[in-house]
Every structure is written in structure tokens, then in C-alpha cells.
Amino acid sequence: MDQTKYEEDNSKNCVLDSPVPACAKSEPCYLGIDEAGRGPVLGPMVYGICYSPVSMKEKFGEMGFADSKTLTEEQREKIFERMDKETDTLLGWVVEILSPTYISNSMLSRTKYNLNALSHDCAIRLIQNALDKGVHVTEVYVDTVGDPVKYQTKLKLLFPEIDITVAKKADSLYPIVGAASICAKVCRDKAVKSWVFSEGITMAEDTSYGSGYPGDPNTKKFMNDKLDKVFGYPQFVRFGWSTASQLIEKQGYPAEWVEVLEKTKVGIVE
């Protein structure tokens, strides 16, 4: 998966996709949606979709898809390589990389935009992306975020002509969602591993920031070592996470913001 486009500016969201196979435009297709990186305090969250003709479900299932979290990184890479070789005849995929800067800004904005709403909107964009490319989507399967009934109702109102199923652990129930999960996870793993710090931070070859999950010892070490007491963290860190905000509050220098009101000059002509 070529992520050069994202690496050029990892402070912004980025959409990457495969070619659309001709059969996906001429035949009814089913589409799966899943994400990777919802919980980490470091790096992007990635949403992925995969779609394939309904008539090829048996062939599609033979590729051995499963929830990406149950597979090793090497297994995910190999399956994705096989997927990428089938984009002419069997399937297509799209991923949207949500940068940590975007996630932080969304969650800390004056108008609150929580992670569930952010996730829903990303899934909606990806369904629309496939439709705009001419994919003949008739079925959608989604790994739920929040209440599955409410989420399914929301999607059904937006896409009334599509049969939509939202379920818990959909990645283990539907191979098409498992495939989307693999796309998202492979993309996130690569983005985290090859992260270029715009702040000029360099990591020694024998060090690691780990998986990005708050409980990871390497992530904990990174969070402690890379905290600037004045400016906080590099934009690789999600500032909206309590893990980050609590460390900043505890270890950073206190700051007081004073609002300065300019006095209006009356009757003075420049």
C-alpha cells in the first residue's frame, strides 16, 4: 500500500484506494466497513472498506479473511498482498486515514465532535465514495460504533436503497468486514512505523513508541520522554486523550490565558 500521499503531510486526512474492478460496476456488490486504531493515544485512526460482487462470495471467502486483531502483522500483510492482486477481477478497497491532528482538533473544538460521530461520518463518506466511483453497492456490513440499532437506522436513512447490517464484532461474522479490517490495520501499521515527525524528532534505531495503546510500556515511555513542559506533545499524539491531557497537566508548566480587550478610541481621526 503506497502511502506516499499521506507521508507528504501527515497532519491532514488522506484517502487511498485501489482501482475499481469492472465487475463491481456491472454486478450487485456487498461492502464491509471496519476501523483500526480507535483506542491508541498515538498515530492516526484508519477506516477501511472492501467490496466485491455478491456472486463471488464463495471465492472471496476462500482468501481466509478474519478479524485483523487475530492475525499477526505478517499474516495481514500477506493477505493484503493477495487482495491487491485481485483488484482487477474480484474486489476493491478504500481507506481513509484520520490524522491525529484532525482527531485532536475535532475532540477539543468548541463545538464538541466526539469519536463516535467522527467514526460514523467517516463510514458514511466511504460508502458514498464507493457509490461515486460507480460501485453497484446493494449490501453493506458494518462493525458497530455505539448502539448498533441506532447506527443502522442512521445509515438506512442516508442510503435507503441499500440493505444495511450493523453488528457487534462484524469483522468476525462477515468475511467482507474482515477484509476491510485488514486493509485498515495494514494501513495504520505502516503509517505508525514510518511516521515522520514534523517537529524534527528523531528516534534511535533501538527505541520504539510501541503500538500507541496507553498500556504499552514503550508507549508509556515515549509519552513521558517526549513531553515538552511548555508546548506539550508532537502532533503524533492525540491531545484529546485523557492519557495525554493528564500528563500535560501533571508534568507541564501551568499556563494562564488572559484576555486582552482593546480600548476603543472615540473621536480620534488618523
Secondary structure, 3 states (H helix, E strand, C coil): CCCHHHHCCCCCCEEEECCCCHHHHHCCEEEEEEEECCCCCECCEEEEEEEEEHHHHHHHHCCCCCCHHHCCHHHHHHHHHHHHCCCCCCCEEEEEEECHHHHHHHHCCCCCCCHHHHHHHHHHHHHHHHHHCCCCEEEEEEECCCCHHHHHHHHHHHCCCCEEEEECCHHHHCHHHHHHHHHHHHHHHHHHHCCCCCCCCCCCCCCCCCCCCCCCHHHHHHHHHCCECCCECCCCECCCCHHHHHHHHHHCCCCCCCCCCCCCCCCCCC
